[in-house]
Amino acid sequence: MNVFKNKLKTWFSQPQNLILLLFGVVLTLSTVAPIVAIVQDTFKIHVGTIDQHLTGRTEGYTVVNYIDLFTSRLARTNLWTPLLNTVLLAVFTCTISILFGGLFAFLVTRTNMKYKKYLSSIFIFPYIMPQWTLAVVWQHMFYSNKITGTSDGLLASLFHINMPHWWCLGLFPSAMVLGLHYAPFAYILIGGIFKNMDANLEEAATILDTPKWKIMGRVTLPMVRPAILSTILLVFGNAVGSYPVPHYLNLTTLSTKYISMNSSYTGEASIIAIIMMIFGVIILSLNQRSLKSRKNYTTVTGKSGQLTRINIGKAGKHVVGIIFIVVTFFTSIWPILLFALETFLPNSGDYSFLYTGDMNNLTTKWWLTSDNVAENGMYGQKGILYNSTIWHAFGGTLMLAVVCALIAGTIGTLIGYAVSKKRRSKWANYVNNVAFLPYLMPSLAVGAAFFILFSNEHVNLFNTYTLLIIAGVVKYIPFASRNSLNSMLQLSGELEEAAVIMNASWIKRMTRIIIPIQKSSIISGYLLPFMTCLRELSLFLLLCTQGFILSTTLDYFDEMGLYAFSSGINLILIITILAFNTLVNKLTGASLDSGIGGK
């Protein structure tokens, strides 16, 4: 008995064991409970919906939702077509992001292309900005009254060019926008391996007189295969759950179908959310399988020489750089300029001042109107600078982002620390996986699960910051936990052991040794949840009313047809995110592209 007590005392004396026990239980409940709730909802009869009509009952449980969704005459419209579109969107998004981001990573790290530092910094802007930014820009650029039935975009208004329907709406523009949005993922992951690749590997192949194309196919590409696989897994999961981009560009996917069916086909909408969650579980399984079966390609050795950069010519290095300057201008800088311009147009799509030269065709009413009756066309709304709805939502968004970042960052850092200390433990691996699972699940599905769990007759947290914080923390813990784990694995155990010998407490070891050494990675673990929370829409869409936070307020003004207001909110969000990102970079030196081309 005494032996058992001593073992128990020793076990509890180790902080990493307590952390893993506590957060293993908490994360299991916070991840599993919403899933159980949404599975239960698929069988539940909802008053006033299709399942009540089909069963003739107002309560109880039934499988009629499954039968109707999979076999009814509307099955193709409600399930199979959205499912196919979702898979195609995810596949094309992965392809575009890897080709574009991978090519850029290769040019930055392996060639003598000019303007690398500037391009590396600006290339990541589309990922920092809200997901729907480029979708709205696509609308403003290519829409036309003749093709889309909306106000004319810039091309139609200035040059009378009407782009075809497939270019304006549907799968192609959605895949292009999401591919450009997630290309920085591929750049960061693939570029990191290109940067650290052992030069001797390719030099050996060159000595053997191997053709360059064969070196690329047999040596270089296999080295970046792990990064390509990681990009596919991360981008695929995010694309499956994307709501804003398909919503703006009129593509019916599982996420848009869930929103449209949720009121009248509640049980069937929950089945759609389950299907989206299954994608996340599959991705996690593939990730675990790849880690076990993946060939071990060593990319950094003790004898690595200087990487040989490919010479693309005296003119070529400037031409290629200028081409990417132009491309990144339209993906990173032009959205900011266009949103600013939209807030001064008298009506959406009215670019008459450009071809008349009359600046009187611009207006400041969307910004400076201080009352709600004097100006027509504003539906009783005050200008952006005086609009209490917008600034209340902005304050709520900042508060939500700060709280989510602090909680998720702290929990993630502790989990990363504990898992690194007990990385051979099955329980530690379980905690690590269950912490990462919400990230791989589509945001809309996670939001739907929390909506069902916390918006019922027993517990009703709908439209409260408490619910948004709970959902945000669970969703964003992986950002901090993975950052923390990777940085903690770099630390030798001798550092903490020396402090233990000196009888330093765990708090002192963390605050005096571990955190100061890995502060950049730990700060990134707080920064990423903060940035993501500021621009989140899919996760919070079902959890609060329009006007509660900025992203849902933007959706509200879009539905009202006040596109200048939504452009203004986009502009506020982008400037806020870029300002905080720049501030943190200046204060800490942390940067997403650091070590690839940024420095």
N, C-alpha and C positions, 0 to 999 in steps of 0.2 A: 504493500500500500504506500509506504514511504517513497519507494522507487518511482511509483506512478505520480505521486505528488511532486516529486523533484523534477521529473520529466515535464510535467504540466507547467510547473513554475518556470522552468528553463524556456519552454516553448513560448509562454506569454511574456517573458522578459525580452524577447526579440521583437522590436517594433514592426518589422516586415510581416511577421505572422499575424499580428493584430490587424494590420492594414488589409492584408489579403482576406482574412476572415470577415471583417466588417464590410468591405466593399464587394466581396464575393456575394454576400447575402443581399446587400442593398441593390447591386446591379442586377442580380438574378430577378429580384422582385420588380425593379423598374423596367426591365426588359421583357420578362416573361408575362407579368400581369397584364400589360396592354395587349400583348398578342393573344392571351387567353380571352380577354374581354372582346376583342374583335372577332375571334373565332366563334364565341358564343353568340355574338350579334348576327352572324350569318344564319343561325338557326331560329332566331327570335322573330316573333310576329310583331310588326310595328303598326300601330293604329294609323289609318289614313294612307297606307302605302299598298303596293301591288300584292304583297303577301297576305294582307287582310282580305283583299278582293278575291284572291285565288282560293283561300282556305275558308272564308266566311267566318273567321274567328278574330277576336280582338286581343287575345293573349295566348301564351303558350309557345311551343317550339314546333318547327316543321322543317322538312328538307325541300319545300317547294321553291325556295329561292335558288337552290342549286339546279333543280330541274328546269325552272323557267330560264335561268341565265344561259345554261348550256344547250338546251334543246328547243326552246321556243322559236317562233318565226323571226323574233328580233335578236336571236343569238348572234347572228353574223354582224349586225349593227352594234350591239351592245358589248360583245366580247371578242369575237375572232378578228374582225377588222382592226379594232384598237390594239389588240395584242400583237398582230402582225406589224402594224405601224410602229409600235413601241420597240419591238425587236429590231426592225430595220433602222429606226432612228438611232438606237444604241450602237448598232454595228457601224453605220456610216459615220457617226460621231467619233467612234474610236479610230476608224480609218483616217479621217481627216485630221484629227488631233495628233496622231502619231506621225503621219506623213509631214504635216506642216511643222509641228514642234520638233520632231526628230531631225528633219532637214536643217532647221534653224540651229539646233544644238550641234550638229555636225559642222556647220559653217563657222559657228562661233569658236568651237574648241579645236577643230582640226584643220582649219584653213587660215590664210592670211587676209581674210575679209576685213575691210576697214569699218570704223564706227561701231566697234563691238560693245564698248561700255554703254554708249547711249542706247543702242538697240536692245541690249540685254535688259536694261532697266525698263524700257518702254514696252517690251514684248509681253511682260507679265500683267500689264494693265487690264486686259480683258477679263482675266480671272479675278482680279481685285474688285472690279466693278460688278454691279448687280447682273445676274444672269440674263435678265430681259433687256439689258442696255442695247446690245447689238440687234436684237429683234425689233425694237422700236426704231432704231436707226435704219434697219432694212425697210421698214414701213415708210419712213419719211423719204427714203431715197427712191424706192422702186414702185410704190403703189400708184395707181392711176384710177380715175373715175371710170374710164372705159373698161378696164380689166377687173378691178377689185370692187368697184362701186363705192369707193371712198373718195376723199379729197385727193387731189393730185400731189404726188411726191415731187422732189426736186427735178428728176429727169423728165417727168411728164410736163411739169409746169414750165421749165426753162427751155427744154429741147424738143418737147412733144414726142418723146420716146416712150412708148408703152411696152414695158417688159411683159413677156408671156405669163400666163396664169401659173404654170409650174415653177417659174422663177420667183413669183411673188408670194405664193401661198403653198402650204403643204409640206411634204417630206424634204424636198431639196433645200429650201431656205432654213428650215428648222435644223437640219443636219449641219449646214454650213455655219450657222450661228453658234450652235453648241460645240462644233468642232473647233472653231476659233476661240471660244470661251475656255475650253479645256486644253488647248494646245500648250499653254504654259506648264501644265502638268507634265506633258511629255518632254518639254524642254528641260525642266528641272531634273527629272528622273534620269533621262537618257544623257543629258549634258553632264551630269555628275560622274557617270561612268566613263564617258568619252574623256573627260578631263583627267581622271585618275588612271587611265588605262596604261599598262606597262608597254613602253615603246619597244622593248626587246621582242615582244611577240610578233609584231608586224615586221620588225627588222629581220628576224629569223626567216620569215616567209619570203622577204625580198631577196635575201642572200641565196635562197633556193630557187631564185629566178621565177617566182610565182607571179602570174599576171595580177594586176591591181584589182580587176573585177573579182578574181578568185580569192584574193586576200580579204576583200570586203565581205564576200559571201561565206568564207570558211573561218575567218579569224575575227574580224571586227563585229559583224552582226551577232554571232553567237555570244560575244562578250556583253552586248547590250540587251540580249534576250530577256534577262530577268527584269530589267527596267521596262521593256516593252510589255511584258506580261503584267507587271504592276500597274502600268498605265491603263491597259485594257480593263483590268478588274475594277479599278477606281472609277474610270470614266464611264464604263458600261453601267455600273450601279447608279451613278448620278444621272445619266441620261434617261434611264428607265423611269425615274421618279420626277423628271423635270415637268413642271406645270406651266411656268410663265411663257417659255418659248413656244411650245405647241399652241398655247392659248392665244398668243398674239399673232401667230402665223397660221392659224386655222388648220392645225393637224389634229385629228382625233386619235388620242392615245389613251392608255389605261388611266393616266392621271386626269386628263380632261374629262374622260367619260365618268370617272368617279364623282367629280364635282357636279356634273349635269344630272347624274342619277341619284345623288345622295338624298334628295328630299322625297321623291316618289318611289324610288326603288332602293330603299335604305339597306335592306339585307343583301341585295345583289351587289350594291356598291361596296359593302364590306367584303364580299368575296373577291371583288376586283383588288381591294387593298391587300388581301391575303396573297393573291397571285403576285403582286408587286413585291411583297415581303419574301416570297419564295425565291425570287431572283437574288435578293440579298443573301439568303442562306446558301444558295448554290454558289455564289461568288466567294463567300467565306470558305466553303468546303474546297473549292478549286484553289484558293489561296493556300490553305493548309496542305493540300495535296502537292502543290507545286513546290512548297518549301521542303517537303520530305523527299520528293523525287528529282528535284532540280539538280542538274549537273553543277559541280562546284567550279566555276570559272574564277580563278584568282586574277584580279585586275590590278592589285597593288603589291609590289614586291620590294625587297631591300636593294635590288640592283637596277631599279628602273632608270632609264636614261631620259633625256629630253625628248618629248614628243616631236615627231617630224610633222611639220605643218605642210599641208598641200598648197602649192603655189598656184593660184587661179589666175595669175597674170597681172601685169601692171595695171592694165585697164580693168580687167575682170574684178579685181578686189574692190575697186571703187564702184563699178557698175552694179555688182551684186549687193553691196552695202546700200547704194542709193535705192535699188529696187525694194529692199526691205524697209528702208526709211519711208518710202511711199506707202507700202502695205501697212506698216504699223501706224502711220498717220491716220489711215482710215479706220483701223480697228481700235486705236487707243486715244487719239487726240480729237479726231473729227466728231465722235459722239458727244464730247463735252461742248464743242463749239455749236453743234447742231441743236442740242437741248437748250443752250443759251439763246440761240436764234429763235427757236419755236416760241419762247416766252415773250417775244416782242412782235410776233405776227398778229394782226387783228383777228384772223381766223386761221385755223389749221390748214396748211397747204397754200396759203396766200403769199406767194413769193414775188408779187408784182413789183416790189421796190427794186428787185434785182435787175429787171429789164426796163423799168421806167426811170430808175435813178432817183425816184422821189422818196426821200426819207420820211415824208409825212404819212406814208403807207405803213410805217411801223408804229407801235403803240406801247406805252408803259402801263396800260390799265391792269394787266395781269399781276403786276407787282405793287402798284401804288394806290389802287382804289381803296379808300379808307372807310367807305360806308357800303351797305349792302342793298341800296336802292337806286343809286344815281346812274349806274352803268348797265346798259342792256347787254345781254348775251353772257352774263356771268351767273345766272340762276341764283341771285341773291347772295353770292359769295363775295367776301372782301378779297382784296389783292393778297398775293403771297406774303408780303411783309407784314400785313395786318391780320392774316387769317389765323384765328386761334386754333382751329382744327388741325392745321398743318403743324404749328409750333408745339401744340400739346402732344401730337403724335411724335414729333421729333424728340421732345424731352423724354417721352415714354420709351422710344427706341434706344436712346443713349443709356437710360437707366437699365433697361433690359439687357443690353449688350454688355455693360459693365458688370452687372451681377452674374450673368451667365459665364462671362470670361473668368471672373474671380473664383466662382465655385467650380466650374469645369476645369479650369487651369490648376487649381489646388488639388482636386481629387485626381486628375490625370497625372500630375507630378508625383503624388504619393503612390499611385498604382505602378507607374513606371519604375520608381525606386524599389518598391517591394518585389515586383516581378524580376527585376535585374538581380536581386539578392537571392531569389529562390527559383531561378529560371529552369532548373531541372525538375521542379516540382509539378506534378500534374494539376494540382489545384491552382498554382500560379499561372499555368498555361490556360486553364479554364477561365480564370478571372480576366486575363489578357484578351481572350477571344470574346467573352461576353461583353467586355467594355468596348470592343471594336465593332461588334455586330450592328449597333444602331447606325453607324456611319455608312455601312454597306447597304442598309435598307433605304429604299426611296423615302425622301423627306415627307412626301404627302401621305404615304402609308403610315409612317411613324406618327404624324400629326393626327391621322384618322383614328389610330389605336388609342392615343391619349384622349382624344375627344370622346370616344365611346366610354373609356374608363372613368373619366372625371366629369362627364356631363350627363348625369342620370338622376333618377329620383332619390338615390342614396347620397351621392356626392356631386355637387354642382359647382365646379370652379370655372365654368365657361366665362370668357371675357374678363379674366383676372390675370394680373401679372404673375401670380403664383403659378398658374397652369403653364404660362409661357416659359417661365423660368425652369420649371420641372422638365418640360419637353426639350428646351434648349440645352440644359445641362446634360441630359442623357444623350442627346444627339451629338454634342460637341466634346464630350470627354475624350473620344478617340484622338482628336487633334493633339491634346496635351499628353495623353498617355503614351502615344507612339513617339512623340518628340522626346519626352522624358526617358522612355525606355532606351531609345537609341543613344542618348547622351550618357545615361548611367552605365550602359554596357562598356563605354569607353574608359570608365574610371577603374583604376586598379583597387582591389579590396584592401590593399596595404594602407591606403590613406585613412580609411575609416578605422581599420584595426589599430593603427598607431594612436588614434584619438581615444579608442576604447581603453587601451593600455594606460593612457593618461587620465582615465576615469572621467572623460568628458561625456555629458549627457547626450541623448539622441537629438534633442532640440539644438544643442550647441553644435553637434557634428553637422547637422543639416544646414544651420545658418552660417557657420564659420568656415565650413570646408566644401560641402557638396554643392550648395546653391551658388556660392561665389565662383566656383570653377566652371560650372555649366550654366551660367546665368543667361547667355544668349539663347540657348536651346529652350530653357525654361520660360524665358520671356516670350519666345515664339509660341509656346504652348498656351500662353494667355492671349497673345495677339491674334492668333488664327480664329479662336472662338469669337472674339470681339468683332473682327472684321466680317466674319460669316454671318453673325447674328444681325449686324446692321443692315445687311442686304437680303435677309431671309424672307421669303414669301411662302413657299410651298409648305414648310413645316408649321407656320403659324396661321395659315389661311383659314383653317376650320376651327381654330381655338379662340378667336376673338372677332368682334364686329369690325366693319370697315371704319377707319378713322381712329382705331386704337393705337396702331403703330404706323410708321411711315409707309412700309411696303403695302399694307392693306388700304391705307389712305390713297395711295397712288391708284390702286385698283378701283377704288370708289370714284375718283374723279374721271378715270377712263370711262367708266360706265355712264357717267353723267354727260360725257362728250366734252368735258373741259380739258382738252389735251394740253393746253398751255400750262395748266396747273400740274398735270402729271409730268410734263417735261421739266418744270421747275423743281418738283420733288426729286426726280431723277438727278438733276443737277446738284441739288443739296446733298443727296446721298453720296454721289461720286466724289464731290469736293471734300466731304467729311471723311470718307474712307481714305482718300489719297492723303489728306492732311495728317490723319492719325498715323498712317503707314510711314510717311516721310518723317514725322516727329520721332517715332520709335526707332527708325533707321539711324537718325542723327544722334539720338541719345545712347543707343546700345550698339550700333554698328550691325545689327541683325538685318538681313535682307534675304528675300526669297531666292534671288539669283546670285547671292554671294558665293564666290568660289568657282563659278562657272564662267561667266563673262562680265559680271558686275564689278569685280575687283581683280 
